[in-house]
Amino acid sequence: MSTHIAAMNKTIKRTTLLCAFATLMACGGNGGGSGQEDENDNGSGNGLQICYGTKVVEAVLNLDAAVPVLYGTANTLSSQGNAVGVPQAGVSESIDNGYPQQSLDIAGITYTADAGAPASQTAAELSLLNGVTASAETRASIVASSYINRAGNLIILLNGTALNANNLLELANEINSSSALRNFNAELNAVSGNLEIMSATGENFRFQIQSTNDGDAIEVQGRESAASQVLEVDLNGDLNNSGALAAEGNAIVLGGEITLIYEQDISISNAQPATTGLFGPLSNVDTTFVNAFNPEDVTSYNWVTSLRIKDSLNTTHLLALYFVKQHYDAEDSLSMPNYWLMHVLVDAYDVGDPDTSLPPPENAQATRASYHVVFNEMGQLDETITEDILISNWVPRDDNGNPNGAQQPLNVIDGGTPILPYPPVSSNFVIDLQSSTQFASDFSVNGLNIRSCRELADD
């Protein structure tokens, strides 16, 4: 679970739930509408464009607060090689994160990470091994005391995205609102004033700067024990900071680290080189709780419910919502009570946006669509922590698994938002759990309203 779960503003217009029933199957209604879409009422004859397709699924569920967390134990190992978190500075075209090619023996298989590969790529490759799950993250700070932006003309390019802010607080807001940096989070350290930047997927950080003002500069800090690097705009051939690198044609690159979770009967050994790459000592192994989700394994989730939705061609598909209760330890600041992960599949296919930090072809493949769902101590949904649930990578398919010609998705990075336009431009839809609860009673579906595209015109 991420250290910070963004509190998101609720942008979905709510409507009264029109029917209550015990199972998420077809639900009829009189006078106002129905739980499932009426195939014959497509908006014709009332001045609206004829259209089909589910756009909002409003569900009132109860998640059983008394069920146990489904977990076992596994080994966990963090990559603590000497190269991790060390900023590298040099010519933009050639500088990388400084990680050498490195191999590991894992359960009798030798895995080799490419030189300079981002931690996100290495984690994705390691996760393909049986019994191994890898995650990655990257952290860096822009040091407040040496941030120089004299006239507000400093442009920082973070992984190619131009950011132009007057101060570090504005810079944090730009990073957090950038669709191109959607896997990034930035916040000011209240003590140091430094801008702390984190990538939850382990992408390389690449910093470059431009300015019309001589002497504008940034200092990038990785891990505390590593030397920082400084880029300075030098318009007159005379650097103000003798330890800086001239900004023109140069960049600072910093790589991420990896956490491996693997079954206890698996061994990891023989890192080559032993300490100078991404992986360091392999003896620092801890035990962790895991409840890895697998839709084909009924022991890996607490509850699943499904319902019918429609695409823009009025074809029916099966939406499945899986709920997995998460571990809570009062002494662990990274855990929280009453916390669930909801995983969403349509027709048994993943519908999460692609991870663009991965190399081709993985960077175009669907990921698992998983969402934080949190309740307060009164059993009500905590909307300040629970995420907006936007399904923005659903490709409607036919019985053979091929795209069926209906509207395609609009990923978040391409402009997809929970505010859905009319007429619709994509297969995107939202799931609204606002009135759902978590009480110590059976899992249940207590209400459902499925709104079609034509109903967006009423908003």
N, C-alpha and C positions, 0 to 999 in steps of 0.2 A: 504494500500500500504506500502510496506516495506520502511524503512528509506533509505536504500541503495539498489539500483538496480544495480547488477553487470554489468559492461560493458564487453561484451564478444567478443573475437576475432572471426571474420567471417571466417569460415573454409569451407563453401560450395562453390565449384567451380561453377561459373556462366556460363550460355550459353545464346545465343541470343534467345529471345522469338520468337517462330515460327509462331504464329498466333494471331490475334486480333479479338475480337468479343464482342458482347454485353452481352451475358449470358454465365455462366459456364456450358455449355453442350458440346456435342460432337463437335469436331473441326477438320476438315480435312486439309491436307496440301499436297503440291506436291514437289517432289525432295528432301526435307530434312527431313521431319518428320511430326508429327501432334500433336495437343494439347492433344489428348487422345491416349492411347497406341494402336498400331496395333496388334490385336490378332494373326495375321498370321505371323508376323515378330518376331520370338522368338530367333534369333541368330544362328539358325542351318545353316550349310552350309558355315559359315564364320570363323570357328575355335573356336567360343565362346561356352561356356557351355549354353545349353538351359535353359532359366529361364524366369519367369514372375514376375510381382509385381512392384507396384509404389514405387519409391525411392526418387524422388525429385518432388515437386509441386512448379513450379515457376509461381507466379501470380502477375499481375500488376493490382492493384485495386485503385479506388479513394474512400476515405472515406469523406463524406460530412462534411466540417468544420463548416457549419452553423447550424447543428442540435443541439438541446438542450441536456443537460444531463438529463437522465431519473431517477429522484430520488424522494423520499419522505423523511419524517423525522421519526426518531425512537429514543428511549432511548438508552443510552450507560452507562455501569457501569463497572468500573475496580475493580478487586479483590485486596483489599488493607489490607488483614489480616496481623496480626503481624508476621506470619511465612514466608511471601513472601520475597524472596531475602535474607534470612538468611542462610549462609553456616553452614552445620552440619558436624561435624567431629567425626569419631569413627571407630569401627571394620568394615572392608570392607563388610563382609557377612551380617551384620545386619543394618548398617546405611542407612537411607533414607532421604528424604527431610524435615522431621519434621512436615509435614502437618498432623493434626489429621483427623479422620473421621468427616465430616461436612455436614449438611443438609441445604437445602433451600426450601422455599415454592415458587413455580413458577406457576402462573396461576392455583392455586388449586391443583397442584401436588407437592408432596414432593420428591425432588431429593437429593440423598446422594452420596457424593464423598468419595471414599475409602481412608483410611489412607495411606499416603505415595504415593498416585497415582500421576504420573506426570501431569502437567497442560495440556499437549497435550491430555491425556486420558480424563480428566474431560471436556475439551472443546469439544471433539468429542461427548461425551455423552450428554452434554447440547445442542449441535446443533441438536440433534434428536428431541428435543421438538418443537412443533409447534410454529412458530412466534419468535424463538430464534436462533441467530447465535452467536457462540462463537469462538474466536481465542485466541491463547496463544503464549507467547514468554518467553525466559529465557535469562538473562543477567548476566555476571560475568566478573571480571577483574583479571588478574594475575599482582600483584603489582611489578613494575619494580625495586623499591629500595630494595626489599628483594628477588629478583630472583637470586639464586646462582647456577651456573653451571660452576664450576671451570675449568674443562678440557674437556667440551663438551660431557660428558658421561651421562648427565641427560636425562632420558627417562620419558616423561609425558604420562600417559595413560588417554585419555579423552574419557569417555564412552567405554573403552576397546580398543580404537585405539592407538597404540604406536606411539609417536611423538618424534623424536630425532633431536633437533636443537641446534645450538651454541648460539643463542640469540633469543629475543622475535620477532624480525622482521622475522627471518627464521621460527619461530614457527607459526606465522600468515600465512605465505605462505604455510606451510604444512597443516594447518587446511583447508585453502581455496581450496587446490588442492586435498584433500582427498575425494574419492568417498564414503567412509564409513561415512563421516561427511558432506554430501551434503546439509543438512539443516542448517549448521552452517556457520557463517561469523565471521572473526577475523580481527581486525585492531589496529594499534598502536595509542594511544591518543597522539596527537602532543604536548600537554602541559605537561602531567604527564609522558609520556613514557610507561604507563601501557598498557598491551595487553587486549583489550576489546573483549569479545566473546559473540555472540548472536545466539540463536537458534530461527528461525522464526516459529517453530512449538510447542515450549514450552516443549521440552524434559528436563528431569532432567540432570544436569551436574554432572558427577562423575569423580573426579580427584584422580589419584594415581601416585606415582613417584617411580623410581628405579634409582640407580646409583652405580658405583664402587667407588665413591668419597665421603667420609664422609663429612657431612655438606651441601651437595647440597640440595636446598630447594625451595619451591614455597609458596607464600601467595595468597589466594583466597579471593577476596572482592566481596560481593553481593551489596545490596543497601547501600548507603552511611551511613545511620544511624545504620546499623547492624555491629556487630563485625566480623572481618575477621578471617580466620583460616589458620594455617601454617602446612605444612608437611615438615619434615626434614629427610634426610637419616642419620641414626644413626648406624654406624658400630662398635662403641666402647662402647656403653651404656652410653654415656655422651652427651646429647643434647646441642648444642651451643646456641639455643634459648629456654629459659625456658618455653615460651608460645607455643612452637611447639608440634606437635604430631609426634612420630616416624613413618616413612613412611611404614615400613614393616607391612603388615597386616591391614593397616588403609587406610581410604579414606575420602575425602571431597565431600559432596553431596549438591547441591543447586537446589531448585525448581523454576518453572516459575510462571508467573502471567497470568490472563485471562481477556479478555475484552469481555463483553456481549453486543450485540446489539439486541434489542427486541422491538416488536411492542408497540406502546404507550398505548394500552389498556391492556397490561399485567403488573401485579404487581409482584415484587420479595421482599420477606420479611422473617423474622424469621430465620436468620442464627443461627445454633446451632453447636458448640459454636459460640458466637456472634463475637468475634474479634481475637481469637487465632489461627485460621486456615488460609486457602487460602483466604476466603472472610472476609472482615472487615465490616465497616459501610456501610449500604445499602442505605444511604440517599444521597450519592454523585453521583447523576444521572444527566447526561448531555444530550443534544439533538444533534443528528448528522444527516448528509445527508447519505442516502443509495440508492444504485441502484443494489440490489441483482439480480443476473442473474438466470433465470429459463428458460430452453429451451422450456418448454411447455407454457410459458406466453409471448406472442408477445409484451407486454408492457414493458418487462424487458430488451430488447436489441434494439439497433438502426438499425441494419441491419444483415441479414443472407444471405449467398450464399452457394451453394453446387455444388459438382462435383463428377464424378465417378472415383474411383481408383480401382486397382486390387491387389489381394493377390498373393502369390507364386503359387497357383493352377489356376491362370487366372480367378478367380471368381470376379465379380464386386461388389463393395460396395459403399456406399454413404458417402462422407466426407462433413461435415457441418462446416462452419466457422461463428461464431457469434461475432459481434463487439458491444462493450458497451463503450460509451464515458464516461470518468471519470471526476469527479468534480475538478475544479481548483479555488483556492483562492490565490491571490497574497500575502496575509498576512500569509498564511499557508505554512511553509517550507516543509511540507510533501506532498504537492500536486505539480503538474506541469501542464503546458499548453500542449495542443495538445496530450493528453495521452489517449490511449484506452486499454481496455483489450480484447483480442481475445480468445474466448473459442472454443475448438475443440472437436467434437464428430464424431464417425464413426458408421453408422447404428444406431444412437441414443444412443450409449453406450459411457460412459466416457473412456478416453484413457490415463489419467494421471498416472504416476508411483505411486505405493502404498506408503503410509506414514508409514515407518518402525518404527516410534516412538510410534505408537499405539499398544495396546494389540491385541492378536489374537481374532477373525479372521479379525478385521478391518485392521491389518497391511499387509494383502495380497490383499486387495480390491483396485480396480482402483479408482483414485481420478479425480476431474475435471482438465482437461488439459487447463490451462489458461496462457496467455503470455502477457508481456508488449510490446505494440507497441506505439512508440513515434515519432512524427514528429517535424521538426524544424520550425522556423518562416517563412521559404520559402515554406512550404508544402511538403518538401522532408523527406523521412524516416531518422530518426536519428539513425544510426547504432551503435553509441557508447552506446546507452541506450537500444534500442530495443534488445530483447533477440533472440538468435538462437532458432529456433522453431523445436525441435526434438520430433517426436511422437515415444515414446519408450515403450508404453504399449498397443499397439493395438493387440487384440486377434481376428483374423478373425472368424466370426460366420456364421452358416447356418440360414435358415429361422426360425428355432425353438429356436435360441439364444444359440446354443451349438457350441463349437469350431469345425471348419470344417476340421481340419487336415492340414491346411496350416502352414507355418512357424510362430513360436511364437515370442513374443517381447523379446528384451534384454534391461532391465531397466538400467538406468544410474548407479545405485549402482553396477550393475553386469558388467559394462564395456561399455554400450551403449554410443556412441558419435555421433556428427553430421558428422563425417568422416565415410562414409559408405563403407564397404569392398566389393570387388568382388572376388569370388562369394558371394552373400548375405548370412548372417547367421541368419537373423531374419526378422520380419515384419516391422522393423523400417523404417521410412522415414522422410524427412525434408520438411518444407514449407518455401519458400524463397519469401519475400515481398520486396526485395531490391528496385525495381523500382516503388513501390506503392507511392501514393500521398495522401495529405489531402488538397483539395481545396473546396471552397464553391460552389460546383456543385453536381449533383445527384450522389448517390452511383453507382458505375459501375465497371464492369470487362473489362479491356482494353487489356488484353493479358494473355495468358496461355501457359505454356509448361510443360507437364507431362512427366518426364523421367523415364523409366523403369529400371529394374535391369541390363539388358544387356548393357545399355548405361554407366554404371559405369566402364565398361572395357575400355572405351575411355578416362577416366580421368587419 
